[in-house]
């Protein structure tokens, strides 16, 4: 299919992220299984637990985030980088909650504040992207009466 270069960029589809999601989920859950059942809870395996949980949760969130971005399109169109970044926010959020729970400092209010902070950061990043977005296509010349004349 030949695409018109003037055609607006489309949001990525969910199927574009399924292979990456499968790889992340497979690596993450296999790694978590190995860390939980075959190691002692010392410092190294604890960090591996957080690493593999980020991979597993990011992979699980990727199709859902992609679906939400397809279902609720925005201007400028979402790039695949944005979808991955949003899935990574979810992937970081859940292990952070686990880390806080290990220290017995997690409360429902803290979980909501942390989620609100991540959402605020993403909204500010999207606002910045929106402010720098320039639509593709020909730029229309202003009508002759709107152009400044060279006469003072």
PyMOL CGO cylinders between C-alpha atoms (Angstrom):
from pymol import cmd
from pymol.cgo import CYLINDER

trace = [
    CYLINDER, 0.00, 0.00, 0.00, 1.41, 3.38, -1.03, 0.3, 1, 1, 1, 1, 1, 1,
    CYLINDER, 1.41, 3.38, -1.03, 0.95, 6.05, 1.59, 0.3, 1, 1, 1, 1, 1, 1,
    CYLINDER, 0.95, 6.05, 1.59, 0.29, 9.64, 0.77, 0.3, 1, 1, 1, 1, 1, 1,
    CYLINDER, 0.29, 9.64, 0.77, 3.16, 11.69, 2.27, 0.3, 1, 1, 1, 1, 1, 1,
    CYLINDER, 3.16, 11.69, 2.27, 0.67, 14.43, 3.15, 0.3, 1, 1, 1, 1, 1, 1,
    CYLINDER, 0.67, 14.43, 3.15, -1.50, 11.96, 5.07, 0.3, 1, 1, 1, 1, 1, 1,
    CYLINDER, -1.50, 11.96, 5.07, -1.48, 12.51, 8.82, 0.3, 1, 1, 1, 1, 1, 1,
    CYLINDER, -1.48, 12.51, 8.82, 0.60, 10.13, 10.91, 0.3, 1, 1, 1, 1, 1, 1,
    CYLINDER, 0.60, 10.13, 10.91, -1.56, 7.38, 12.42, 0.3, 1, 1, 1, 1, 1, 1,
    CYLINDER, -1.56, 7.38, 12.42, -1.44, 6.04, 15.95, 0.3, 1, 1, 1, 1, 1, 1,
    CYLINDER, -1.44, 6.04, 15.95, 0.33, 2.68, 16.22, 0.3, 1, 1, 1, 1, 1, 1,
    CYLINDER, 0.33, 2.68, 16.22, -1.88, -0.40, 16.47, 0.3, 1, 1, 1, 1, 1, 1,
    CYLINDER, -1.88, -0.40, 16.47, -1.95, -2.91, 19.33, 0.3, 1, 1, 1, 1, 1, 1,
    CYLINDER, -1.95, -2.91, 19.33, -0.58, -5.70, 17.12, 0.3, 1, 1, 1, 1, 1, 1,
    CYLINDER, -0.58, -5.70, 17.12, 2.61, -3.66, 16.62, 0.3, 1, 1, 1, 1, 1, 1,
    CYLINDER, 2.61, -3.66, 16.62, 3.49, -4.21, 20.29, 0.3, 1, 1, 1, 1, 1, 1,
    CYLINDER, 3.49, -4.21, 20.29, 2.52, -7.85, 20.79, 0.3, 1, 1, 1, 1, 1, 1,
    CYLINDER, 2.52, -7.85, 20.79, 5.93, -9.39, 20.00, 0.3, 1, 1, 1, 1, 1, 1,
    CYLINDER, 5.93, -9.39, 20.00, 7.73, -6.99, 22.35, 0.3, 1, 1, 1, 1, 1, 1,
    CYLINDER, 7.73, -6.99, 22.35, 5.12, -7.65, 25.03, 0.3, 1, 1, 1, 1, 1, 1,
    CYLINDER, 5.12, -7.65, 25.03, 5.54, -11.43, 24.68, 0.3, 1, 1, 1, 1, 1, 1,
    CYLINDER, 5.54, -11.43, 24.68, 9.33, -11.16, 24.97, 0.3, 1, 1, 1, 1, 1, 1,
    CYLINDER, 9.33, -11.16, 24.97, 9.11, -8.90, 28.03, 0.3, 1, 1, 1, 1, 1, 1,
    CYLINDER, 9.11, -8.90, 28.03, 6.48, -11.05, 29.75, 0.3, 1, 1, 1, 1, 1, 1,
    CYLINDER, 6.48, -11.05, 29.75, 8.33, -14.29, 29.03, 0.3, 1, 1, 1, 1, 1, 1,
    CYLINDER, 8.33, -14.29, 29.03, 11.69, -12.96, 30.20, 0.3, 1, 1, 1, 1, 1, 1,
    CYLINDER, 11.69, -12.96, 30.20, 10.18, -11.26, 33.23, 0.3, 1, 1, 1, 1, 1, 1,
    CYLINDER, 10.18, -11.26, 33.23, 8.09, -14.13, 34.54, 0.3, 1, 1, 1, 1, 1, 1,
    CYLINDER, 8.09, -14.13, 34.54, 10.73, -16.80, 33.88, 0.3, 1, 1, 1, 1, 1, 1,
    CYLINDER, 10.73, -16.80, 33.88, 13.30, -14.63, 35.65, 0.3, 1, 1, 1, 1, 1, 1,
    CYLINDER, 13.30, -14.63, 35.65, 10.93, -14.00, 38.56, 0.3, 1, 1, 1, 1, 1, 1,
    CYLINDER, 10.93, -14.00, 38.56, 10.24, -17.72, 38.88, 0.3, 1, 1, 1, 1, 1, 1,
    CYLINDER, 10.24, -17.72, 38.88, 13.97, -18.50, 38.95, 0.3, 1, 1, 1, 1, 1, 1,
    CYLINDER, 13.97, -18.50, 38.95, 14.73, -15.73, 41.44, 0.3, 1, 1, 1, 1, 1, 1,
    CYLINDER, 14.73, -15.73, 41.44, 11.87, -16.63, 43.80, 0.3, 1, 1, 1, 1, 1, 1,
    CYLINDER, 11.87, -16.63, 43.80, 12.29, -20.40, 43.83, 0.3, 1, 1, 1, 1, 1, 1,
    CYLINDER, 12.29, -20.40, 43.83, 16.03, -20.92, 43.25, 0.3, 1, 1, 1, 1, 1, 1,
    CYLINDER, 16.03, -20.92, 43.25, 17.78, -18.17, 45.24, 0.3, 1, 1, 1, 1, 1, 1,
    CYLINDER, 17.78, -18.17, 45.24, 18.08, -16.91, 48.77, 0.3, 1, 1, 1, 1, 1, 1,
    CYLINDER, 18.08, -16.91, 48.77, 16.75, -13.42, 49.52, 0.3, 1, 1, 1, 1, 1, 1,
    CYLINDER, 16.75, -13.42, 49.52, 20.09, -11.62, 49.62, 0.3, 1, 1, 1, 1, 1, 1,
    CYLINDER, 20.09, -11.62, 49.62, 20.92, -8.27, 48.03, 0.3, 1, 1, 1, 1, 1, 1,
    CYLINDER, 20.92, -8.27, 48.03, 21.73, -9.52, 44.50, 0.3, 1, 1, 1, 1, 1, 1,
    CYLINDER, 21.73, -9.52, 44.50, 18.61, -11.64, 44.00, 0.3, 1, 1, 1, 1, 1, 1,
    CYLINDER, 18.61, -11.64, 44.00, 16.48, -8.88, 45.52, 0.3, 1, 1, 1, 1, 1, 1,
    CYLINDER, 16.48, -8.88, 45.52, 17.62, -6.47, 42.79, 0.3, 1, 1, 1, 1, 1, 1,
    CYLINDER, 17.62, -6.47, 42.79, 17.05, -9.20, 40.20, 0.3, 1, 1, 1, 1, 1, 1,
    CYLINDER, 17.05, -9.20, 40.20, 13.51, -9.54, 41.59, 0.3, 1, 1, 1, 1, 1, 1,
    CYLINDER, 13.51, -9.54, 41.59, 12.88, -5.84, 40.95, 0.3, 1, 1, 1, 1, 1, 1,
    CYLINDER, 12.88, -5.84, 40.95, 14.50, -6.00, 37.50, 0.3, 1, 1, 1, 1, 1, 1,
    CYLINDER, 14.50, -6.00, 37.50, 12.45, -8.99, 36.36, 0.3, 1, 1, 1, 1, 1, 1,
    CYLINDER, 12.45, -8.99, 36.36, 9.26, -7.57, 37.87, 0.3, 1, 1, 1, 1, 1, 1,
    CYLINDER, 9.26, -7.57, 37.87, 9.75, -4.36, 35.85, 0.3, 1, 1, 1, 1, 1, 1,
    CYLINDER, 9.75, -4.36, 35.85, 10.11, -6.48, 32.69, 0.3, 1, 1, 1, 1, 1, 1,
    CYLINDER, 10.11, -6.48, 32.69, 7.07, -8.64, 33.50, 0.3, 1, 1, 1, 1, 1, 1,
    CYLINDER, 7.07, -8.64, 33.50, 4.75, -5.78, 34.43, 0.3, 1, 1, 1, 1, 1, 1,
    CYLINDER, 4.75, -5.78, 34.43, 5.88, -3.61, 31.51, 0.3, 1, 1, 1, 1, 1, 1,
    CYLINDER, 5.88, -3.61, 31.51, 5.21, -6.47, 29.11, 0.3, 1, 1, 1, 1, 1, 1,
    CYLINDER, 5.21, -6.47, 29.11, 1.80, -7.07, 30.62, 0.3, 1, 1, 1, 1, 1, 1,
    CYLINDER, 1.80, -7.07, 30.62, 0.90, -3.37, 30.48, 0.3, 1, 1, 1, 1, 1, 1,
    CYLINDER, 0.90, -3.37, 30.48, 2.13, -2.78, 26.91, 0.3, 1, 1, 1, 1, 1, 1,
    CYLINDER, 2.13, -2.78, 26.91, -0.91, -4.14, 25.01, 0.3, 1, 1, 1, 1, 1, 1,
    CYLINDER, -0.91, -4.14, 25.01, -3.30, -2.40, 27.40, 0.3, 1, 1, 1, 1, 1, 1,
    CYLINDER, -3.30, -2.40, 27.40, -1.55, 0.94, 27.07, 0.3, 1, 1, 1, 1, 1, 1,
    CYLINDER, -1.55, 0.94, 27.07, -1.44, 0.55, 23.29, 0.3, 1, 1, 1, 1, 1, 1,
    CYLINDER, -1.44, 0.55, 23.29, -5.17, -0.25, 23.25, 0.3, 1, 1, 1, 1, 1, 1,
    CYLINDER, -5.17, -0.25, 23.25, -6.00, 2.83, 25.32, 0.3, 1, 1, 1, 1, 1, 1,
    CYLINDER, -6.00, 2.83, 25.32, -3.95, 5.01, 22.98, 0.3, 1, 1, 1, 1, 1, 1,
    CYLINDER, -3.95, 5.01, 22.98, -5.74, 3.55, 19.94, 0.3, 1, 1, 1, 1, 1, 1,
    CYLINDER, -5.74, 3.55, 19.94, -9.14, 3.88, 21.62, 0.3, 1, 1, 1, 1, 1, 1,
    CYLINDER, -9.14, 3.88, 21.62, -8.58, 7.48, 22.70, 0.3, 1, 1, 1, 1, 1, 1,
    CYLINDER, -8.58, 7.48, 22.70, -6.46, 9.09, 19.94, 0.3, 1, 1, 1, 1, 1, 1,
    CYLINDER, -6.46, 9.09, 19.94, -4.86, 12.47, 20.50, 0.3, 1, 1, 1, 1, 1, 1,
    CYLINDER, -4.86, 12.47, 20.50, -3.15, 15.23, 18.60, 0.3, 1, 1, 1, 1, 1, 1,
    CYLINDER, -3.15, 15.23, 18.60, -0.29, 14.95, 18.00, 0.3, 1, 1, 1, 1, 1, 1,
    CYLINDER, -0.29, 14.95, 18.00, -0.61, 11.27, 17.13, 0.3, 1, 1, 1, 1, 1, 1,
    CYLINDER, -0.61, 11.27, 17.13, 1.02, 8.94, 19.62, 0.3, 1, 1, 1, 1, 1, 1,
    CYLINDER, 1.02, 8.94, 19.62, 4.37, 7.51, 18.56, 0.3, 1, 1, 1, 1, 1, 1,
    CYLINDER, 4.37, 7.51, 18.56, 5.48, 4.00, 19.51, 0.3, 1, 1, 1, 1, 1, 1,
    CYLINDER, 5.48, 4.00, 19.51, 8.04, 5.57, 21.86, 0.3, 1, 1, 1, 1, 1, 1,
    CYLINDER, 8.04, 5.57, 21.86, 5.24, 7.19, 23.86, 0.3, 1, 1, 1, 1, 1, 1,
    CYLINDER, 5.24, 7.19, 23.86, 3.35, 3.90, 24.19, 0.3, 1, 1, 1, 1, 1, 1,
    CYLINDER, 3.35, 3.90, 24.19, 6.49, 2.14, 25.43, 0.3, 1, 1, 1, 1, 1, 1,
    CYLINDER, 6.49, 2.14, 25.43, 7.24, 4.99, 27.85, 0.3, 1, 1, 1, 1, 1, 1,
    CYLINDER, 7.24, 4.99, 27.85, 3.74, 4.81, 29.30, 0.3, 1, 1, 1, 1, 1, 1,
    CYLINDER, 3.74, 4.81, 29.30, 4.01, 1.03, 29.73, 0.3, 1, 1, 1, 1, 1, 1,
    CYLINDER, 4.01, 1.03, 29.73, 7.38, 1.51, 31.46, 0.3, 1, 1, 1, 1, 1, 1,
    CYLINDER, 7.38, 1.51, 31.46, 5.72, 3.92, 33.92, 0.3, 1, 1, 1, 1, 1, 1,
    CYLINDER, 5.72, 3.92, 33.92, 3.35, 1.10, 34.87, 0.3, 1, 1, 1, 1, 1, 1,
    CYLINDER, 3.35, 1.10, 34.87, 6.27, -1.33, 34.97, 0.3, 1, 1, 1, 1, 1, 1,
    CYLINDER, 6.27, -1.33, 34.97, 8.15, 0.92, 37.39, 0.3, 1, 1, 1, 1, 1, 1,
    CYLINDER, 8.15, 0.92, 37.39, 5.10, 1.66, 39.55, 0.3, 1, 1, 1, 1, 1, 1,
    CYLINDER, 5.10, 1.66, 39.55, 4.31, -1.92, 40.61, 0.3, 1, 1, 1, 1, 1, 1,
    CYLINDER, 4.31, -1.92, 40.61, 7.86, -2.91, 41.73, 0.3, 1, 1, 1, 1, 1, 1,
    CYLINDER, 7.86, -2.91, 41.73, 8.11, 0.42, 43.54, 0.3, 1, 1, 1, 1, 1, 1,
    CYLINDER, 8.11, 0.42, 43.54, 5.02, -0.55, 45.51, 0.3, 1, 1, 1, 1, 1, 1,
    CYLINDER, 5.02, -0.55, 45.51, 6.64, -3.93, 46.26, 0.3, 1, 1, 1, 1, 1, 1,
    CYLINDER, 6.64, -3.93, 46.26, 9.82, -2.18, 47.43, 0.3, 1, 1, 1, 1, 1, 1,
    CYLINDER, 9.82, -2.18, 47.43, 7.83, 0.11, 49.72, 0.3, 1, 1, 1, 1, 1, 1,
    CYLINDER, 7.83, 0.11, 49.72, 5.91, -2.88, 51.08, 0.3, 1, 1, 1, 1, 1, 1,
    CYLINDER, 5.91, -2.88, 51.08, 9.16, -4.68, 51.93, 0.3, 1, 1, 1, 1, 1, 1,
    CYLINDER, 9.16, -4.68, 51.93, 10.02, -1.75, 54.18, 0.3, 1, 1, 1, 1, 1, 1,
    CYLINDER, 10.02, -1.75, 54.18, 6.47, -1.75, 55.60, 0.3, 1, 1, 1, 1, 1, 1,
    CYLINDER, 6.47, -1.75, 55.60, 5.97, 1.91, 54.66, 0.3, 1, 1, 1, 1, 1, 1,
    CYLINDER, 5.97, 1.91, 54.66, 3.37, 1.48, 51.91, 0.3, 1, 1, 1, 1, 1, 1,
    CYLINDER, 3.37, 1.48, 51.91, -0.03, 3.02, 52.62, 0.3, 1, 1, 1, 1, 1, 1,
    CYLINDER, -0.03, 3.02, 52.62, -2.99, 3.47, 50.28, 0.3, 1, 1, 1, 1, 1, 1,
    CYLINDER, -2.99, 3.47, 50.28, -2.45, 7.24, 50.33, 0.3, 1, 1, 1, 1, 1, 1,
    CYLINDER, -2.45, 7.24, 50.33, 1.21, 6.80, 49.37, 0.3, 1, 1, 1, 1, 1, 1,
    CYLINDER, 1.21, 6.80, 49.37, 0.25, 4.45, 46.52, 0.3, 1, 1, 1, 1, 1, 1,
    CYLINDER, 0.25, 4.45, 46.52, -2.26, 7.01, 45.20, 0.3, 1, 1, 1, 1, 1, 1,
    CYLINDER, -2.26, 7.01, 45.20, 0.21, 9.89, 45.54, 0.3, 1, 1, 1, 1, 1, 1,
    CYLINDER, 0.21, 9.89, 45.54, 2.89, 7.89, 43.72, 0.3, 1, 1, 1, 1, 1, 1,
    CYLINDER, 2.89, 7.89, 43.72, 0.44, 7.03, 40.92, 0.3, 1, 1, 1, 1, 1, 1,
    CYLINDER, 0.44, 7.03, 40.92, -0.61, 10.69, 40.74, 0.3, 1, 1, 1, 1, 1, 1,
    CYLINDER, -0.61, 10.69, 40.74, 3.02, 11.74, 40.48, 0.3, 1, 1, 1, 1, 1, 1,
    CYLINDER, 3.02, 11.74, 40.48, 3.70, 9.34, 37.61, 0.3, 1, 1, 1, 1, 1, 1,
    CYLINDER, 3.70, 9.34, 37.61, 0.53, 10.47, 35.83, 0.3, 1, 1, 1, 1, 1, 1,
    CYLINDER, 0.53, 10.47, 35.83, 1.51, 14.13, 36.30, 0.3, 1, 1, 1, 1, 1, 1,
    CYLINDER, 1.51, 14.13, 36.30, 4.99, 13.52, 34.86, 0.3, 1, 1, 1, 1, 1, 1,
    CYLINDER, 4.99, 13.52, 34.86, 3.46, 11.78, 31.82, 0.3, 1, 1, 1, 1, 1, 1,
    CYLINDER, 3.46, 11.78, 31.82, 0.93, 14.58, 31.33, 0.3, 1, 1, 1, 1, 1, 1,
    CYLINDER, 0.93, 14.58, 31.33, 3.69, 17.18, 31.43, 0.3, 1, 1, 1, 1, 1, 1,
    CYLINDER, 3.69, 17.18, 31.43, 5.77, 15.19, 28.93, 0.3, 1, 1, 1, 1, 1, 1,
    CYLINDER, 5.77, 15.19, 28.93, 2.75, 14.93, 26.60, 0.3, 1, 1, 1, 1, 1, 1,
    CYLINDER, 2.75, 14.93, 26.60, 2.09, 18.67, 27.01, 0.3, 1, 1, 1, 1, 1, 1,
    CYLINDER, 2.09, 18.67, 27.01, 5.67, 19.39, 25.99, 0.3, 1, 1, 1, 1, 1, 1,
    CYLINDER, 5.67, 19.39, 25.99, 5.36, 17.11, 22.95, 0.3, 1, 1, 1, 1, 1, 1,
    CYLINDER, 5.36, 17.11, 22.95, 2.09, 18.79, 21.97, 0.3, 1, 1, 1, 1, 1, 1,
    CYLINDER, 2.09, 18.79, 21.97, 3.66, 22.25, 22.18, 0.3, 1, 1, 1, 1, 1, 1,
    CYLINDER, 3.66, 22.25, 22.18, 6.48, 21.23, 19.83, 0.3, 1, 1, 1, 1, 1, 1,
    CYLINDER, 6.48, 21.23, 19.83, 4.28, 19.38, 17.33, 0.3, 1, 1, 1, 1, 1, 1,
    CYLINDER, 4.28, 19.38, 17.33, 4.00, 20.72, 13.79, 0.3, 1, 1, 1, 1, 1, 1,
    CYLINDER, 4.00, 20.72, 13.79, 1.40, 19.07, 11.56, 0.3, 1, 1, 1, 1, 1, 1,
    CYLINDER, 1.40, 19.07, 11.56, 2.69, 17.60, 8.32, 0.3, 1, 1, 1, 1, 1, 1,
    CYLINDER, 2.69, 17.60, 8.32, 1.39, 18.86, 5.03, 0.3, 1, 1, 1, 1, 1, 1,
    CYLINDER, 1.39, 18.86, 5.03, 1.54, 21.94, 2.88, 0.3, 1, 1, 1, 1, 1, 1,
    CYLINDER, 1.54, 21.94, 2.88, 1.61, 25.28, 4.63, 0.3, 1, 1, 1, 1, 1, 1,
    CYLINDER, 1.61, 25.28, 4.63, -1.03, 27.62, 3.28, 0.3, 1, 1, 1, 1, 1, 1,
    CYLINDER, -1.03, 27.62, 3.28, 0.10, 31.10, 2.28, 0.3, 1, 1, 1, 1, 1, 1,
    CYLINDER, 0.10, 31.10, 2.28, -1.78, 33.87, 4.04, 0.3, 1, 1, 1, 1, 1, 1,
    CYLINDER, -1.78, 33.87, 4.04, -4.17, 35.82, 1.84, 0.3, 1, 1, 1, 1, 1, 1,
    CYLINDER, -4.17, 35.82, 1.84, -2.73, 38.91, 0.13, 0.3, 1, 1, 1, 1, 1, 1,
    CYLINDER, -2.73, 38.91, 0.13, -4.65, 41.37, 2.34, 0.3, 1, 1, 1, 1, 1, 1,
    CYLINDER, -4.65, 41.37, 2.34, -3.20, 39.75, 5.51, 0.3, 1, 1, 1, 1, 1, 1,
    CYLINDER, -3.20, 39.75, 5.51, 0.42, 39.96, 4.35, 0.3, 1, 1, 1, 1, 1, 1,
    CYLINDER, 0.42, 39.96, 4.35, 2.41, 42.87, 5.70, 0.3, 1, 1, 1, 1, 1, 1,
    CYLINDER, 2.41, 42.87, 5.70, 3.31, 45.27, 2.95, 0.3, 1, 1, 1, 1, 1, 1,
    CYLINDER, 3.31, 45.27, 2.95, 6.76, 46.68, 2.51, 0.3, 1, 1, 1, 1, 1, 1,
    CYLINDER, 6.76, 46.68, 2.51, 5.39, 50.22, 2.83, 0.3, 1, 1, 1, 1, 1, 1,
    CYLINDER, 5.39, 50.22, 2.83, 5.43, 52.02, 6.14, 0.3, 1, 1, 1, 1, 1, 1,
]
cmd.load_cgo(trace, "trace")
